[in-house]
Amino acid sequence: KRALVEDDRSTSSRDDEVKEPVKEPKKKKRKIETPVFFDEALNVNIDIPVELKYILCRDWDNIVNKKRLFRIPAKVTVTNIIDQYISHLTTTPPANSSSADNSSVKKSLAVEVIRGFGDYFNVSLGSQLLYSFERYQYKQDCESAGAVQPCDVYGSQHLLRLMLKIGDYLSASKFSDAHVKLVEDQLEDFLVYLNTNRSMFFMKKSYYNASPEYVQKNAKLIAS
């Protein structure tokens, strides 16, 4: 009996002990990169075609989620697209002969703006238009290749990302209202052109699966 009482008391005392809650280790929050156009406040007065927004979402999904890369050099480069658009502008006849002179001036200004898009692309690609998964690819194909201009190797998807950054550039510039309006008008026309010809410029086959070796080297580059 005495042994049973002692066992009952010891069991009771153990049950009365307050157990400290087990703290689970905090999980590191994974930073998820969102599509470029979600991040940007578009400060230009234009409507982006829904189809191009969808293409941007697909681009983000391919790179961030599926770990795929846009094929470099692109089959149709940024330089090719800009040259084709300028050719389209210069060969389109004016609505009537009386507006020919005025149309010529407008076309000349349009060509200047579009060429400027190419210059912006070269300057901003490495710092503003890439997802982190594309860093090692950029290092290989641009930084390590010497005097290679990004617009001569990158293509439509990255150019489309730039179009959504133009608003920030205009906001930070000292351009007059008239100059800003000119750029907005040309940007809108250019987006319409890209959308009209999207089957030629935005091909699903432009992506490929990154190798395990690439994934490892890119992660090492980002961590350095």
C-alpha positions in Angstrom: 0.0 0.0 0.0 2.7 2.4 1.0 4.4 1.9 -2.4 1.1 2.5 -4.2 0.5 5.8 -2.3 4.0 7.0 -3.1 3.4 6.2 -6.8 0.0 8.0 -6.8 1.6 11.1 -5.2 4.6 11.1 -7.6 2.2 10.8 -10.6 0.0 13.5 -9.2 2.9 15.9 -8.7 4.2 15.3 -12.2 0.8 16.0 -13.6 0.6 19.3 -11.7 3.9 20.5 -13.2 3.5 23.3 -15.7 5.0 22.4 -19.0 6.8 25.1 -20.9 5.5 25.6 -24.4 8.0 24.4 -27.1 9.0 27.3 -29.3 9.1 26.4 -32.9 12.1 27.9 -34.8 11.1 30.9 -36.9 11.0 30.2 -40.5 12.7 32.6 -42.8 10.2 34.4 -45.0 10.8 33.7 -48.6 11.0 36.8 -50.7 8.8 36.4 -53.7 9.5 38.5 -56.8 6.4 39.9 -58.3 5.9 40.7 -62.0 7.6 43.9 -62.9 4.4 45.7 -63.8 2.9 44.9 -60.4 5.8 46.7 -58.7 5.7 49.8 -60.8 3.4 52.8 -60.4 2.9 53.5 -64.1 3.1 57.3 -64.3 2.2 57.6 -67.9 -1.2 58.3 -69.3 -1.6 55.2 -71.4 -3.6 52.0 -71.4 -1.5 48.8 -71.5 -3.1 46.1 -73.7 -4.4 43.3 -71.6 -2.6 40.8 -73.8 0.7 42.4 -73.0 -0.1 42.3 -69.3 -0.7 38.6 -69.7 2.6 38.1 -71.4 4.4 39.9 -68.5 2.7 37.5 -66.1 3.7 34.5 -68.1 7.3 35.9 -68.3 7.4 36.2 -64.5 6.0 32.7 -64.0 8.5 31.2 -66.4 11.5 32.7 -64.7 10.6 33.0 -61.0 8.4 29.9 -60.5 9.5 27.5 -63.3 13.2 28.5 -63.2 13.4 28.9 -67.0 15.4 31.5 -68.9 14.7 33.6 -72.0 17.0 32.4 -74.8 20.0 34.7 -75.3 20.8 35.9 -77.9 17.2 36.4 -78.8 16.0 35.4 -82.3 14.5 38.8 -82.6 16.5 41.3 -80.6 15.5 44.7 -79.2 17.5 46.3 -82.0 15.6 44.3 -84.6 12.2 45.3 -83.1 13.1 49.0 -82.9 14.5 49.0 -86.5 11.3 47.2 -87.7 9.1 49.8 -86.0 11.0 52.7 -87.4 10.7 51.2 -90.8 7.0 50.9 -90.2 6.8 54.5 -89.2 8.8 55.9 -92.1 6.9 53.8 -94.8 3.4 54.6 -93.6 2.0 57.3 -95.9 0.2 60.3 -94.4 -3.6 60.5 -94.3 -3.6 63.2 -96.9 -1.1 65.2 -99.0 -1.8 68.5 -97.1 -0.5 67.0 -93.9 2.7 65.5 -95.5 5.0 68.1 -94.1 3.6 67.9 -90.6 3.6 64.1 -90.8 7.3 64.2 -91.7 8.1 66.2 -88.6 6.1 63.9 -86.4 7.8 60.8 -87.8 11.2 62.4 -87.2 10.3 63.1 -83.6 8.9 59.5 -83.2 12.1 58.0 -84.5 14.1 60.0 -82.0 12.0 58.9 -79.1 12.1 55.2 -80.2 15.8 55.3 -80.6 15.9 56.7 -77.1 14.1 53.6 -75.8 17.0 51.6 -77.1 19.5 53.8 -75.2 17.4 53.5 -72.0 17.4 49.7 -72.5 21.2 49.5 -72.6 21.6 51.6 -69.5 18.9 50.1 -67.4 18.8 46.4 -68.2 21.5 45.2 -65.7 20.2 47.2 -62.8 16.5 47.4 -63.2 15.0 45.0 -65.7 16.2 41.6 -64.5 14.9 39.1 -62.0 17.5 37.7 -59.6 17.4 34.3 -61.4 18.7 36.1 -64.6 21.8 37.6 -63.0 24.3 34.9 -64.0 23.0 34.8 -67.5 23.5 38.6 -67.8 27.0 38.2 -66.4 27.8 35.6 -69.0 26.2 37.2 -72.1 26.9 40.9 -71.4 29.4 41.6 -68.7 31.8 38.9 -69.7 31.4 39.3 -73.5 33.1 42.7 -73.7 31.6 45.5 -75.8 28.2 43.9 -76.3 25.2 46.1 -76.1 22.2 44.5 -74.3 19.8 45.6 -77.1 21.8 43.4 -79.5 21.3 40.2 -77.5 18.1 40.6 -75.4 14.6 40.5 -76.9 11.0 41.3 -76.7 10.2 40.3 -73.1 12.9 42.5 -71.6 11.9 45.4 -73.9 8.3 45.1 -72.7 9.6 45.3 -69.1 11.3 48.6 -70.0 8.1 50.1 -71.4 6.6 49.9 -67.9 9.6 51.7 -66.4 9.3 54.7 -68.7 6.9 56.4 -66.3 9.5 56.5 -63.6 12.1 57.9 -65.9 9.8 60.7 -67.0 8.9 61.5 -63.4 12.6 61.8 -62.5 13.4 63.9 -65.6 13.2 67.6 -66.1 11.3 67.3 -69.4 8.7 69.8 -70.2 5.0 68.8 -70.2 5.0 68.9 -74.0 8.1 66.6 -74.1 6.4 64.1 -71.7 3.2 64.1 -73.7 5.3 63.4 -76.8 7.0 60.4 -75.2 3.6 59.1 -73.8 2.1 59.3 -77.3 5.0 57.4 -78.9 5.0 54.8 -76.1 1.3 54.2 -76.6 1.7 53.7 -80.3 4.7 51.4 -79.8 2.8 49.2 -77.4 -0.1 49.0 -79.9 2.5 47.9 -82.5 4.0 45.3 -80.1 0.5 44.0 -79.3 -0.5 43.8 -83.0 2.6 41.8 -83.8 2.8 39.8 -80.5 2.6 36.4 -82.3 5.9 37.3 -84.0 7.7 39.0 -81.1 6.5 37.0 -78.0 7.0 33.3 -78.7 6.5 30.7 -75.9 9.4 28.7 -77.3 11.8 31.5 -76.4 12.3 30.0 -72.9 14.3 27.0 -71.9 14.9 25.1 -68.6 17.9 26.3 -66.7 20.5 23.5 -65.9 21.2 22.5 -62.3 24.7 23.9 -62.8 23.3 27.3 -63.8 21.0 27.4 -60.8 24.0 26.7 -58.5 26.2 29.3 -60.1 23.4 31.9 -60.1 22.7 31.3 -56.4 26.4 31.7 -55.6 26.5 35.0 -57.5 23.5 36.4 -55.7 24.9 35.4 -52.3 28.3 37.0 -53.0 
